[in-house]
Amino acid sequence: MLRAGSLNCRITIQRQERVRAGGGQVTGQWVEHAQVWANFRRPTGIGAIKADADVALLKASVRIRYRTDISDAMRIVYAGTVFDIQAVIPDLDRREHVDLVVQSLPGGAP
């Protein structure tokens, strides 16, 4: 059983929604999908070079309660940092949790 005490971070899960902008253009806009309690697990930092500048990236596994409406097309926001969901790994045996493999997005605006 997933203990409530281990879920100590409140995260926002966002999905991209298509909206029609002025002039008839369709653009993508991030909207709130859900706010859930989570636990960040195994964070690792890596360095990368992007546009000739060093960029720090954070990869982690984020555990949330079991749900079926999350996909790797979504992202999460925690403490002002945007994380891209790279993989969704559900606990199919007990259906207690879902692990999200995430990576921070440098310069990503919530």
Jmol script that loads the backbone (N, CA, C; Angstrom):
load data "model"
ATOM      1  N   MET A   1       0.832  -1.178   0.000  1.00  0.00           N
ATOM      2  CA  MET A   1       0.000   0.000   0.000  1.00  0.00           C
ATOM      3  C   MET A   1       0.881   1.248   0.000  1.00  0.00           C
ATOM      4  N   LEU A   2       0.510   2.224  -0.795  1.00  0.00           N
ATOM      5  CA  LEU A   2       1.255   3.475  -0.890  1.00  0.00           C
ATOM      6  C   LEU A   2       0.875   4.372   0.281  1.00  0.00           C
ATOM      7  N   ARG A   3       1.865   4.690   1.133  1.00  0.00           N
ATOM      8  CA  ARG A   3       1.599   5.501   2.319  1.00  0.00           C
ATOM      9  C   ARG A   3       1.474   6.971   1.945  1.00  0.00           C
ATOM     10  N   ALA A   4       0.492   7.635   2.510  1.00  0.00           N
ATOM     11  CA  ALA A   4       0.256   9.050   2.215  1.00  0.00           C
ATOM     12  C   ALA A   4       1.434   9.917   2.637  1.00  0.00           C
ATOM     13  N   GLY A   5       2.133   9.545   3.706  1.00  0.00           N
ATOM     14  CA  GLY A   5       3.251  10.337   4.191  1.00  0.00           C
ATOM     15  C   GLY A   5       4.409  10.428   3.224  1.00  0.00           C
ATOM     16  N   SER A   6       4.539   9.458   2.332  1.00  0.00           N
ATOM     17  CA  SER A   6       5.644   9.497   1.373  1.00  0.00           C
ATOM     18  C   SER A   6       5.360  10.445   0.211  1.00  0.00           C
ATOM     19  N   LEU A   7       4.106  10.828   0.039  1.00  0.00           N
ATOM     20  CA  LEU A   7       3.737  11.765  -1.026  1.00  0.00           C
ATOM     21  C   LEU A   7       3.780  13.171  -0.438  1.00  0.00           C
ATOM     22  N   ASN A   8       4.961  13.804  -0.510  1.00  0.00           N
ATOM     23  CA  ASN A   8       5.180  15.051   0.212  1.00  0.00           C
ATOM     24  C   ASN A   8       5.361  16.277  -0.675  1.00  0.00           C
ATOM     25  N   CYS A   9       5.140  16.150  -1.966  1.00  0.00           N
ATOM     26  CA  CYS A   9       5.288  17.263  -2.905  1.00  0.00           C
ATOM     27  C   CYS A   9       3.989  17.440  -3.683  1.00  0.00           C
ATOM     28  N   ARG A  10       3.487  18.654  -3.749  1.00  0.00           N
ATOM     29  CA  ARG A  10       2.275  18.936  -4.526  1.00  0.00           C
ATOM     30  C   ARG A  10       2.716  19.374  -5.917  1.00  0.00           C
ATOM     31  N   ILE A  11       2.323  18.608  -6.937  1.00  0.00           N
ATOM     32  CA  ILE A  11       2.711  18.924  -8.312  1.00  0.00           C
ATOM     33  C   ILE A  11       1.468  19.239  -9.139  1.00  0.00           C
ATOM     34  N   THR A  12       1.689  19.964 -10.224  1.00  0.00           N
ATOM     35  CA  THR A  12       0.632  20.242 -11.189  1.00  0.00           C
ATOM     36  C   THR A  12       0.964  19.495 -12.468  1.00  0.00           C
ATOM     37  N   ILE A  13       0.027  18.722 -12.951  1.00  0.00           N
ATOM     38  CA  ILE A  13       0.179  18.027 -14.227  1.00  0.00           C
ATOM     39  C   ILE A  13      -0.539  18.867 -15.271  1.00  0.00           C
ATOM     40  N   GLN A  14       0.165  19.160 -16.362  1.00  0.00           N
ATOM     41  CA  GLN A  14      -0.413  19.982 -17.421  1.00  0.00           C
ATOM     42  C   GLN A  14      -0.488  19.206 -18.725  1.00  0.00           C
ATOM     43  N   ARG A  15      -1.488  19.547 -19.528  1.00  0.00           N
ATOM     44  CA  ARG A  15      -1.623  18.981 -20.865  1.00  0.00           C
ATOM     45  C   ARG A  15      -1.680  20.135 -21.852  1.00  0.00           C
ATOM     46  N   GLN A  16      -1.303  19.843 -23.082  1.00  0.00           N
ATOM     47  CA  GLN A  16      -1.348  20.884 -24.101  1.00  0.00           C
ATOM     48  C   GLN A  16      -2.709  20.854 -24.785  1.00  0.00           C
ATOM     49  N   GLU A  17      -3.300  22.025 -24.872  1.00  0.00           N
ATOM     50  CA  GLU A  17      -4.618  22.152 -25.481  1.00  0.00           C
ATOM     51  C   GLU A  17      -4.501  23.086 -26.674  1.00  0.00           C
ATOM     52  N   ARG A  18      -5.162  22.740 -27.746  1.00  0.00           N
ATOM     53  CA  ARG A  18      -5.145  23.578 -28.949  1.00  0.00           C
ATOM     54  C   ARG A  18      -6.190  24.680 -28.801  1.00  0.00           C
ATOM     55  N   VAL A  19      -5.757  25.923 -28.995  1.00  0.00           N
ATOM     56  CA  VAL A  19      -6.674  27.060 -28.932  1.00  0.00           C
ATOM     57  C   VAL A  19      -6.518  27.891 -30.194  1.00  0.00           C
ATOM     58  N   ARG A  20      -7.600  28.499 -30.600  1.00  0.00           N
ATOM     59  CA  ARG A  20      -7.585  29.337 -31.792  1.00  0.00           C
ATOM     60  C   ARG A  20      -7.239  30.761 -31.365  1.00  0.00           C
ATOM     61  N   ALA A  21      -6.130  31.250 -31.884  1.00  0.00           N
ATOM     62  CA  ALA A  21      -5.668  32.598 -31.561  1.00  0.00           C
ATOM     63  C   ALA A  21      -6.284  33.588 -32.549  1.00  0.00           C
ATOM     64  N   GLY A  22      -6.050  34.857 -32.298  1.00  0.00           N
ATOM     65  CA  GLY A  22      -6.525  35.888 -33.218  1.00  0.00           C
ATOM     66  C   GLY A  22      -5.946  35.661 -34.606  1.00  0.00           C
ATOM     67  N   GLY A  23      -6.749  35.880 -35.618  1.00  0.00           N
ATOM     68  CA  GLY A  23      -6.302  35.636 -36.986  1.00  0.00           C
ATOM     69  C   GLY A  23      -6.558  34.214 -37.436  1.00  0.00           C
ATOM     70  N   GLY A  24      -7.171  33.399 -36.573  1.00  0.00           N
ATOM     71  CA  GLY A  24      -7.526  32.041 -36.962  1.00  0.00           C
ATOM     72  C   GLY A  24      -6.439  31.003 -36.788  1.00  0.00           C
ATOM     73  N   GLN A  25      -5.263  31.399 -36.288  1.00  0.00           N
ATOM     74  CA  GLN A  25      -4.186  30.431 -36.079  1.00  0.00           C
ATOM     75  C   GLN A  25      -4.501  29.533 -34.891  1.00  0.00           C
ATOM     76  N   VAL A  26      -4.123  28.279 -35.006  1.00  0.00           N
ATOM     77  CA  VAL A  26      -4.270  27.338 -33.898  1.00  0.00           C
ATOM     78  C   VAL A  26      -2.910  27.187 -33.227  1.00  0.00           C
ATOM     79  N   THR A  27      -2.877  27.414 -31.912  1.00  0.00           N
ATOM     80  CA  THR A  27      -1.628  27.293 -31.164  1.00  0.00           C
ATOM     81  C   THR A  27      -1.838  26.361 -29.979  1.00  0.00           C
ATOM     82  N   GLY A  28      -0.735  25.862 -29.448  1.00  0.00           N
ATOM     83  CA  GLY A  28      -0.796  25.008 -28.267  1.00  0.00           C
ATOM     84  C   GLY A  28      -0.621  25.833 -27.004  1.00  0.00           C
ATOM     85  N   GLN A  29      -1.416  25.547 -25.997  1.00  0.00           N
ATOM     86  CA  GLN A  29      -1.330  26.240 -24.721  1.00  0.00           C
ATOM     87  C   GLN A  29      -1.384  25.190 -23.615  1.00  0.00           C
ATOM     88  N   TRP A  30      -0.497  25.324 -22.619  1.00  0.00           N
ATOM     89  CA  TRP A  30      -0.486  24.387 -21.500  1.00  0.00           C
ATOM     90  C   TRP A  30      -1.570  24.767 -20.506  1.00  0.00           C
ATOM     91  N   VAL A  31      -2.407  23.791 -20.146  1.00  0.00           N
ATOM     92  CA  VAL A  31      -3.488  24.010 -19.183  1.00  0.00           C
ATOM     93  C   VAL A  31      -3.383  22.960 -18.081  1.00  0.00           C
ATOM     94  N   GLU A  32      -3.924  23.298 -16.908  1.00  0.00           N
ATOM     95  CA  GLU A  32      -3.868  22.369 -15.781  1.00  0.00           C
ATOM     96  C   GLU A  32      -4.757  21.158 -16.037  1.00  0.00           C
ATOM     97  N   HIS A  33      -4.170  19.983 -15.859  1.00  0.00           N
ATOM     98  CA  HIS A  33      -4.905  18.720 -15.987  1.00  0.00           C
ATOM     99  C   HIS A  33      -5.304  18.208 -14.601  1.00  0.00           C
ATOM    100  N   ALA A  34      -4.359  18.290 -13.648  1.00  0.00           N
ATOM    101  CA  ALA A  34      -4.629  17.823 -12.286  1.00  0.00           C
ATOM    102  C   ALA A  34      -3.555  18.356 -11.348  1.00  0.00           C
ATOM    103  N   GLN A  35      -3.906  18.460 -10.069  1.00  0.00           N
ATOM    104  CA  GLN A  35      -2.936  18.712  -9.007  1.00  0.00           C
ATOM    105  C   GLN A  35      -2.960  17.494  -8.105  1.00  0.00           C
ATOM    106  N   VAL A  36      -1.783  16.895  -7.892  1.00  0.00           N
ATOM    107  CA  VAL A  36      -1.706  15.665  -7.109  1.00  0.00           C
ATOM    108  C   VAL A  36      -0.508  15.720  -6.168  1.00  0.00           C
ATOM    109  N   TRP A  37      -0.555  14.883  -5.134  1.00  0.00           N
ATOM    110  CA  TRP A  37       0.584  14.716  -4.240  1.00  0.00           C
ATOM    111  C   TRP A  37       1.532  13.704  -4.862  1.00  0.00           C
ATOM    112  N   ALA A  38       2.837  13.948  -4.706  1.00  0.00           N
ATOM    113  CA  ALA A  38       3.841  13.111  -5.358  1.00  0.00           C
ATOM    114  C   ALA A  38       5.069  12.959  -4.473  1.00  0.00           C
ATOM    115  N   ASN A  39       5.943  12.055  -4.893  1.00  0.00           N
ATOM    116  CA  ASN A  39       7.224  11.840  -4.237  1.00  0.00           C
ATOM    117  C   ASN A  39       8.304  11.802  -5.306  1.00  0.00           C
ATOM    118  N   PHE A  40       9.287  12.729  -5.221  1.00  0.00           N
ATOM    119  CA  PHE A  40      10.414  12.719  -6.154  1.00  0.00           C
ATOM    120  C   PHE A  40      11.397  11.657  -5.692  1.00  0.00           C
ATOM    121  N   ARG A  41      11.792  10.789  -6.610  1.00  0.00           N
ATOM    122  CA  ARG A  41      12.691   9.678  -6.287  1.00  0.00           C
ATOM    123  C   ARG A  41      13.885   9.696  -7.237  1.00  0.00           C
ATOM    124  N   ARG A  42      15.027   9.296  -6.726  1.00  0.00           N
ATOM    125  CA  ARG A  42      16.250   9.128  -7.506  1.00  0.00           C
ATOM    126  C   ARG A  42      16.578  10.314  -8.427  1.00  0.00           C
ATOM    127  N   PRO A  43      16.639  11.531  -7.901  1.00  0.00           N
ATOM    128  CA  PRO A  43      17.014  12.634  -8.791  1.00  0.00           C
ATOM    129  C   PRO A  43      18.488  12.547  -9.175  1.00  0.00           C
ATOM    130  N   THR A  44      18.776  12.835 -10.408  1.00  0.00           N
ATOM    131  CA  THR A  44      20.157  12.891 -10.881  1.00  0.00           C
ATOM    132  C   THR A  44      20.323  14.143 -11.718  1.00  0.00           C
ATOM    133  N   GLY A  45      21.469  14.767 -11.611  1.00  0.00           N
ATOM    134  CA  GLY A  45      21.747  15.955 -12.407  1.00  0.00           C
ATOM    135  C   GLY A  45      22.744  15.624 -13.499  1.00  0.00           C
ATOM    136  N   ILE A  46      22.533  16.189 -14.664  1.00  0.00           N
ATOM    137  CA  ILE A  46      23.472  15.994 -15.762  1.00  0.00           C
ATOM    138  C   ILE A  46      23.728  17.341 -16.415  1.00  0.00           C
ATOM    139  N   GLY A  47      24.851  17.450 -17.054  1.00  0.00           N
ATOM    140  CA  GLY A  47      25.165  18.667 -17.784  1.00  0.00           C
ATOM    141  C   GLY A  47      24.987  18.430 -19.270  1.00  0.00           C
ATOM    142  N   ALA A  48      24.582  19.443 -19.967  1.00  0.00           N
ATOM    143  CA  ALA A  48      24.395  19.344 -21.412  1.00  0.00           C
ATOM    144  C   ALA A  48      24.811  20.666 -22.030  1.00  0.00           C
ATOM    145  N   ILE A  49      25.047  20.630 -23.311  1.00  0.00           N
ATOM    146  CA  ILE A  49      25.373  21.854 -24.029  1.00  0.00           C
ATOM    147  C   ILE A  49      24.237  22.134 -24.991  1.00  0.00           C
ATOM    148  N   LYS A  50      23.656  23.316 -24.862  1.00  0.00           N
ATOM    149  CA  LYS A  50      22.546  23.714 -25.712  1.00  0.00           C
ATOM    150  C   LYS A  50      22.833  25.126 -26.191  1.00  0.00           C
ATOM    151  N   ALA A  51      22.886  25.307 -27.494  1.00  0.00           N
ATOM    152  CA  ALA A  51      23.162  26.619 -28.093  1.00  0.00           C
ATOM    153  C   ALA A  51      24.465  27.198 -27.535  1.00  0.00           C
ATOM    154  N   ASP A  52      25.504  26.359 -27.483  1.00  0.00           N
ATOM    155  CA  ASP A  52      26.835  26.758 -27.020  1.00  0.00           C
ATOM    156  C   ASP A  52      26.873  27.254 -25.578  1.00  0.00           C
ATOM    157  N   ALA A  53      25.924  26.849 -24.763  1.00  0.00           N
ATOM    158  CA  ALA A  53      25.926  27.228 -23.352  1.00  0.00           C
ATOM    159  C   ALA A  53      25.687  25.976 -22.516  1.00  0.00           C
ATOM    160  N   ASP A  54      26.361  25.909 -21.369  1.00  0.00           N
ATOM    161  CA  ASP A  54      26.142  24.785 -20.463  1.00  0.00           C
ATOM    162  C   ASP A  54      24.754  24.892 -19.844  1.00  0.00           C
ATOM    163  N   VAL A  55      24.064  23.773 -19.802  1.00  0.00           N
ATOM    164  CA  VAL A  55      22.718  23.728 -19.242  1.00  0.00           C
ATOM    165  C   VAL A  55      22.662  22.577 -18.246  1.00  0.00           C
ATOM    166  N   ALA A  56      22.125  22.824 -17.063  1.00  0.00           N
ATOM    167  CA  ALA A  56      21.962  21.766 -16.069  1.00  0.00           C
ATOM    168  C   ALA A  56      20.580  21.149 -16.226  1.00  0.00           C
ATOM    169  N   LEU A  57      20.545  19.831 -16.322  1.00  0.00           N
ATOM    170  CA  LEU A  57      19.280  19.110 -16.444  1.00  0.00           C
ATOM    171  C   LEU A  57      19.112  18.222 -15.225  1.00  0.00           C
ATOM    172  N   LEU A  58      17.887  18.047 -14.805  1.00  0.00           N
ATOM    173  CA  LEU A  58      17.581  17.170 -13.687  1.00  0.00           C
ATOM    174  C   LEU A  58      16.663  16.079 -14.184  1.00  0.00           C
ATOM    175  N   LYS A  59      17.072  14.822 -13.973  1.00  0.00           N
ATOM    176  CA  LYS A  59      16.221  13.680 -14.294  1.00  0.00           C
ATOM    177  C   LYS A  59      15.784  13.054 -12.982  1.00  0.00           C
ATOM    178  N   ALA A  60      14.528  12.615 -12.932  1.00  0.00           N
ATOM    179  CA  ALA A  60      14.009  12.022 -11.701  1.00  0.00           C
ATOM    180  C   ALA A  60      12.855  11.095 -12.025  1.00  0.00           C
ATOM    181  N   SER A  61      12.495  10.316 -11.023  1.00  0.00           N
ATOM    182  CA  SER A  61      11.285   9.509 -11.086  1.00  0.00           C
ATOM    183  C   SER A  61      10.316  10.120 -10.083  1.00  0.00           C
ATOM    184  N   VAL A  62       9.103  10.378 -10.512  1.00  0.00           N
ATOM    185  CA  VAL A  62       8.090  10.990  -9.662  1.00  0.00           C
ATOM    186  C   VAL A  62       6.972   9.973  -9.472  1.00  0.00           C
ATOM    187  N   ARG A  63       6.693   9.621  -8.230  1.00  0.00           N
ATOM    188  CA  ARG A  63       5.647   8.632  -7.940  1.00  0.00           C
ATOM    189  C   ARG A  63       4.375   9.346  -7.493  1.00  0.00           C
ATOM    190  N   ILE A  64       3.251   8.969  -8.126  1.00  0.00           N
ATOM    191  CA  ILE A  64       1.938   9.505  -7.769  1.00  0.00           C
ATOM    192  C   ILE A  64       0.990   8.330  -7.543  1.00  0.00           C
ATOM    193  N   ARG A  65      -0.172   8.616  -6.983  1.00  0.00           N
ATOM    194  CA  ARG A  65      -1.185   7.561  -6.830  1.00  0.00           C
ATOM    195  C   ARG A  65      -1.627   7.078  -8.200  1.00  0.00           C
ATOM    196  N   TYR A  66      -2.097   5.839  -8.254  1.00  0.00           N
ATOM    197  CA  TYR A  66      -2.484   5.209  -9.520  1.00  0.00           C
ATOM    198  C   TYR A  66      -3.610   5.983 -10.199  1.00  0.00           C
ATOM    199  N   ARG A  67      -3.410   6.250 -11.467  1.00  0.00           N
ATOM    200  CA  ARG A  67      -4.434   6.853 -12.308  1.00  0.00           C
ATOM    201  C   ARG A  67      -4.117   6.502 -13.752  1.00  0.00           C
ATOM    202  N   THR A  68      -5.110   6.587 -14.609  1.00  0.00           N
ATOM    203  CA  THR A  68      -4.941   6.139 -15.995  1.00  0.00           C
ATOM    204  C   THR A  68      -5.003   7.280 -17.002  1.00  0.00           C
ATOM    205  N   ASP A  69      -5.085   8.515 -16.540  1.00  0.00           N
ATOM    206  CA  ASP A  69      -5.264   9.636 -17.461  1.00  0.00           C
ATOM    207  C   ASP A  69      -4.000  10.464 -17.675  1.00  0.00           C
ATOM    208  N   ILE A  70      -2.826   9.879 -17.460  1.00  0.00           N
ATOM    209  CA  ILE A  70      -1.555  10.578 -17.631  1.00  0.00           C
ATOM    210  C   ILE A  70      -0.825   9.979 -18.830  1.00  0.00           C
ATOM    211  N   SER A  71      -0.217  10.852 -19.658  1.00  0.00           N
ATOM    212  CA  SER A  71       0.540  10.365 -20.817  1.00  0.00           C
ATOM    213  C   SER A  71       1.873  11.100 -20.914  1.00  0.00           C
ATOM    214  N   ASP A  72       2.751  10.580 -21.765  1.00  0.00           N
ATOM    215  CA  ASP A  72       4.058  11.209 -21.945  1.00  0.00           C
ATOM    216  C   ASP A  72       3.986  12.471 -22.807  1.00  0.00           C
ATOM    217  N   ALA A  73       2.803  12.857 -23.239  1.00  0.00           N
ATOM    218  CA  ALA A  73       2.617  14.123 -23.952  1.00  0.00           C
ATOM    219  C   ALA A  73       2.383  15.274 -22.970  1.00  0.00           C
ATOM    220  N   MET A  74       2.338  14.962 -21.673  1.00  0.00           N
ATOM    221  CA  MET A  74       2.073  15.957 -20.639  1.00  0.00           C
ATOM    222  C   MET A  74       3.373  16.398 -19.980  1.00  0.00           C
ATOM    223  N   ARG A  75       3.252  17.338 -19.067  1.00  0.00           N
ATOM    224  CA  ARG A  75       4.405  17.802 -18.293  1.00  0.00           C
ATOM    225  C   ARG A  75       3.940  18.080 -16.874  1.00  0.00           C
ATOM    226  N   ILE A  76       4.911  18.204 -15.959  1.00  0.00           N
ATOM    227  CA  ILE A  76       4.570  18.562 -14.590  1.00  0.00           C
ATOM    228  C   ILE A  76       5.307  19.843 -14.216  1.00  0.00           C
ATOM    229  N   VAL A  77       4.736  20.559 -13.257  1.00  0.00           N
ATOM    230  CA  VAL A  77       5.354  21.766 -12.714  1.00  0.00           C
ATOM    231  C   VAL A  77       5.453  21.573 -11.209  1.00  0.00           C
ATOM    232  N   TYR A  78       6.664  21.782 -10.690  1.00  0.00           N
ATOM    233  CA  TYR A  78       6.884  21.681  -9.251  1.00  0.00           C
ATOM    234  C   TYR A  78       7.871  22.763  -8.831  1.00  0.00           C
ATOM    235  N   ALA A  79       7.499  23.558  -7.865  1.00  0.00           N
ATOM    236  CA  ALA A  79       8.352  24.614  -7.306  1.00  0.00           C
ATOM    237  C   ALA A  79       8.896  25.528  -8.401  1.00  0.00           C
ATOM    238  N   GLY A  80       8.066  25.848  -9.374  1.00  0.00           N
ATOM    239  CA  GLY A  80       8.462  26.759 -10.440  1.00  0.00           C
ATOM    240  C   GLY A  80       9.314  26.138 -11.531  1.00  0.00           C
ATOM    241  N   THR A  81       9.583  24.846 -11.451  1.00  0.00           N
ATOM    242  CA  THR A  81      10.376  24.152 -12.465  1.00  0.00           C
ATOM    243  C   THR A  81       9.461  23.274 -13.304  1.00  0.00           C
ATOM    244  N   VAL A  82       9.671  23.312 -14.617  1.00  0.00           N
ATOM    245  CA  VAL A  82       8.874  22.513 -15.545  1.00  0.00           C
ATOM    246  C   VAL A  82       9.641  21.240 -15.872  1.00  0.00           C
ATOM    247  N   PHE A  83       8.959  20.106 -15.800  1.00  0.00           N
ATOM    248  CA  PHE A  83       9.549  18.806 -16.103  1.00  0.00           C
ATOM    249  C   PHE A  83       8.755  18.147 -17.218  1.00  0.00           C
ATOM    250  N   ASP A  84       9.448  17.688 -18.242  1.00  0.00           N
ATOM    251  CA  ASP A  84       8.837  16.941 -19.339  1.00  0.00           C
ATOM    252  C   ASP A  84       8.648  15.493 -18.898  1.00  0.00           C
ATOM    253  N   ILE A  85       7.457  14.937 -19.104  1.00  0.00           N
ATOM    254  CA  ILE A  85       7.226  13.526 -18.792  1.00  0.00           C
ATOM    255  C   ILE A  85       7.755  12.699 -19.954  1.00  0.00           C
ATOM    256  N   GLN A  86       8.772  11.889 -19.691  1.00  0.00           N
ATOM    257  CA  GLN A  86       9.387  11.077 -20.736  1.00  0.00           C
ATOM    258  C   GLN A  86       8.808   9.677 -20.801  1.00  0.00           C
ATOM    259  N   ALA A  87       8.313   9.161 -19.681  1.00  0.00           N
ATOM    260  CA  ALA A  87       7.712   7.821 -19.657  1.00  0.00           C
ATOM    261  C   ALA A  87       6.726   7.737 -18.499  1.00  0.00           C
ATOM    262  N   VAL A  88       5.666   6.972 -18.711  1.00  0.00           N
ATOM    263  CA  VAL A  88       4.652   6.717 -17.688  1.00  0.00           C
ATOM    264  C   VAL A  88       4.686   5.220 -17.396  1.00  0.00           C
ATOM    265  N   ILE A  89       4.995   4.854 -16.139  1.00  0.00           N
ATOM    266  CA  ILE A  89       5.154   3.448 -15.775  1.00  0.00           C
ATOM    267  C   ILE A  89       4.149   3.107 -14.672  1.00  0.00           C
ATOM    268  N   PRO A  90       3.007   2.526 -15.038  1.00  0.00           N
ATOM    269  CA  PRO A  90       1.997   2.193 -14.026  1.00  0.00           C
ATOM    270  C   PRO A  90       2.338   0.899 -13.290  1.00  0.00           C
ATOM    271  N   ASP A  91       1.893   0.810 -12.045  1.00  0.00           N
ATOM    272  CA  ASP A  91       1.999  -0.409 -11.240  1.00  0.00           C
ATOM    273  C   ASP A  91       0.799  -1.281 -11.614  1.00  0.00           C
ATOM    274  N   LEU A  92       0.968  -2.144 -12.593  1.00  0.00           N
ATOM    275  CA  LEU A  92      -0.146  -2.935 -13.112  1.00  0.00           C
ATOM    276  C   LEU A  92      -0.554  -4.069 -12.179  1.00  0.00           C
ATOM    277  N   ASP A  93       0.353  -4.504 -11.306  1.00  0.00           N
ATOM    278  CA  ASP A  93       0.029  -5.600 -10.389  1.00  0.00           C
ATOM    279  C   ASP A  93      -0.959  -5.175  -9.309  1.00  0.00           C
ATOM    280  N   ARG A  94      -0.598  -4.123  -8.580  1.00  0.00           N
ATOM    281  CA  ARG A  94      -1.435  -3.711  -7.446  1.00  0.00           C
ATOM    282  C   ARG A  94      -2.258  -2.454  -7.722  1.00  0.00           C
ATOM    283  N   ARG A  95      -1.911  -1.743  -8.783  1.00  0.00           N
ATOM    284  CA  ARG A  95      -2.605  -0.496  -9.142  1.00  0.00           C
ATOM    285  C   ARG A  95      -2.610   0.502  -7.984  1.00  0.00           C
ATOM    286  N   GLU A  96      -1.429   0.653  -7.385  1.00  0.00           N
ATOM    287  CA  GLU A  96      -1.288   1.586  -6.266  1.00  0.00           C
ATOM    288  C   GLU A  96      -0.637   2.893  -6.678  1.00  0.00           C
ATOM    289  N   HIS A  97       0.265   2.836  -7.654  1.00  0.00           N
ATOM    290  CA  HIS A  97       1.006   4.039  -8.019  1.00  0.00           C
ATOM    291  C   HIS A  97       1.340   4.048  -9.508  1.00  0.00           C
ATOM    292  N   VAL A  98       1.800   5.211  -9.949  1.00  0.00           N
ATOM    293  CA  VAL A  98       2.339   5.395 -11.296  1.00  0.00           C
ATOM    294  C   VAL A  98       3.661   6.127 -11.120  1.00  0.00           C
ATOM    295  N   ASP A  99       4.714   5.635 -11.761  1.00  0.00           N
ATOM    296  CA  ASP A  99       5.995   6.331 -11.766  1.00  0.00           C
ATOM    297  C   ASP A  99       6.117   7.103 -13.068  1.00  0.00           C
ATOM    298  N   LEU A 100       6.493   8.368 -12.952  1.00  0.00           N
ATOM    299  CA  LEU A 100       6.702   9.223 -14.109  1.00  0.00           C
ATOM    300  C   LEU A 100       8.198   9.495 -14.220  1.00  0.00           C
ATOM    301  N   VAL A 101       8.803   9.141 -15.338  1.00  0.00           N
ATOM    302  CA  VAL A 101      10.199   9.478 -15.596  1.00  0.00           C
ATOM    303  C   VAL A 101      10.183  10.875 -16.198  1.00  0.00           C
ATOM    304  N   VAL A 102      10.848  11.823 -15.524  1.00  0.00           N
ATOM    305  CA  VAL A 102      10.779  13.220 -15.946  1.00  0.00           C
ATOM    306  C   VAL A 102      12.170  13.815 -16.116  1.00  0.00           C
ATOM    307  N   GLN A 103      12.224  14.895 -16.897  1.00  0.00           N
ATOM    308  CA  GLN A 103      13.462  15.654 -17.084  1.00  0.00           C
ATOM    309  C   GLN A 103      13.112  17.130 -17.087  1.00  0.00           C
ATOM    310  N   SER A 104      13.920  17.925 -16.378  1.00  0.00           N
ATOM    311  CA  SER A 104      13.655  19.361 -16.321  1.00  0.00           C
ATOM    312  C   SER A 104      13.830  19.980 -17.699  1.00  0.00           C
ATOM    313  N   LEU A 105      13.071  21.039 -17.943  1.00  0.00           N
ATOM    314  CA  LEU A 105      13.150  21.769 -19.205  1.00  0.00           C
ATOM    315  C   LEU A 105      13.807  23.115 -18.935  1.00  0.00           C
ATOM    316  N   PRO A 106      15.050  23.316 -19.389  1.00  0.00           N
ATOM    317  CA  PRO A 106      15.714  24.596 -19.153  1.00  0.00           C
ATOM    318  C   PRO A 106      14.919  25.730 -19.797  1.00  0.00           C
ATOM    319  N   GLY A 107      14.627  26.738 -19.016  1.00  0.00           N
ATOM    320  CA  GLY A 107      13.908  27.891 -19.546  1.00  0.00           C
ATOM    321  C   GLY A 107      12.428  27.659 -19.753  1.00  0.00           C
ATOM    322  N   GLY A 108      11.925  26.493 -19.325  1.00  0.00           N
ATOM    323  CA  GLY A 108      10.492  26.218 -19.487  1.00  0.00           C
ATOM    324  C   GLY A 108       9.680  27.077 -18.533  1.00  0.00           C
ATOM    325  N   ALA A 109       8.690  27.779 -19.058  1.00  0.00           N
ATOM    326  CA  ALA A 109       7.839  28.634 -18.227  1.00  0.00           C
ATOM    327  C   ALA A 109       6.609  27.857 -17.797  1.00  0.00           C
ATOM    328  N   PRO A 110       6.276  27.905 -16.510  1.00  0.00           N
ATOM    329  CA  PRO A 110       5.090  27.182 -16.033  1.00  0.00           C
ATOM    330  C   PRO A 110       3.794  27.662 -16.637  1.00  0.00           C
TER     331      PRO A 110
END
end "model"
wireframe off; spacefill off
backbone 0.3
color backbone group
